[in-house]
Amino acid sequence: MELQRGRKLRIGILGAGAQGTLFGWHLAELAEVTFLDISPELCAAIERDGVRLQGEGPRRAAATLDASVLFSADLLFAFVKAHDTLRAFRHFAGRLNPSAPIVTLQNGLGNEEAIKTALGGNVALVVGITSETAVSRGEGVAQRIGRGRTVVGGAGATSATVERVAALLSGAGLETQTAYDIRPHLWGKLIATAAINPISALLDRENGVIVDDSDAGALARSIALEAAAVAQAMAIKLPFADVWGYVREIVEQTAAVESTMAYDLAAGRRTEVEQINGAIVATGRRAGIPTPYNDAVLRLIKARERRLAALAR
């Protein structure tokens, strides 16, 4: 991220969905931002109109279908779906500046491993979580649901690189802090996502159903406590003492919106359930911790995916 004097930072963002648009809009104030996406219509809209948050003016950004445009980027952010991470990064194998940091704030577990599989283990990787929340309101347009906090840590990147990434995000107006060990934060978000997203998706309701319906709430609590038991077995100290209290807090903050998993199911797209609840099931199996609640919603979501795919044929 060392730049020639007078040159703006060149940032590539993989995925121009709601979260990518939110972060891209902020970063475009400080840097030259280019999105890589698979939708020609979305890329054309960003090229024409820039990116915008509802209630805010547009900011100039570029967009492309061609990964080679980003080979010279100074910094890459990953906002693709977790099941697309390996495919997205394979385009960059052997073509990126090895000193260019890569930042993943994606949902679920396995993104670090997928990026390193694609690029090799010697990568300046920054891994993190964010509670910034947005929903898409059109091509290149996002609506912020609530301000949150981003936490980043090293997974191959030096501590100095992690600090520079945090400073960049903070300078762009996104509250950011660093963590020496990012795993507790990854698991904290994983637990909340595992408890909220599949229930919102299966019921086709906003996240608030978990506090409004006693049965939905009881299932979410069981999923969260089961996931926390897996984390404990893996010697991961969670960044909160009250697991269910933390999940309820996230639910209340996002009560009026549906989860990304609900949006994906409604659109007939593959969800991230395998990287969320499936990751908890797989880790629990290795640790000898039963995970029947996570396994049940994993199977139900996958069954819904297959049913919707069959109806679409």
Secondary structure, 3 states (H helix, E strand, C coil): CCCCCCCCCEEEEECCCHHHHHHHHHHCCCCEEEEECCCHHHHHHHHHHCEEECCCCCECCEEECCHHHHCCCCEEEECCCHHHHHHHHHCCCCCCCCCCCEEECCCCCCHHHHHHHHHCCCCCEEEEEECCEEEECCCCEEEEEECCCEEEEECCCCHHHHHHHHHHHHHCCCCEEECCCCHHHHHHHHHHHHHHHHHHHHHCCCCCHHHHCHHHHHHHHHHHHHHHHHHHHCCCCCCCCCHHHHHHHHHHHCCCCCCHHHHHHHCCCCCCHHHHHHHHHHHHHHHCCCCHHHHHHHHHHHHHHHHHHHHHC
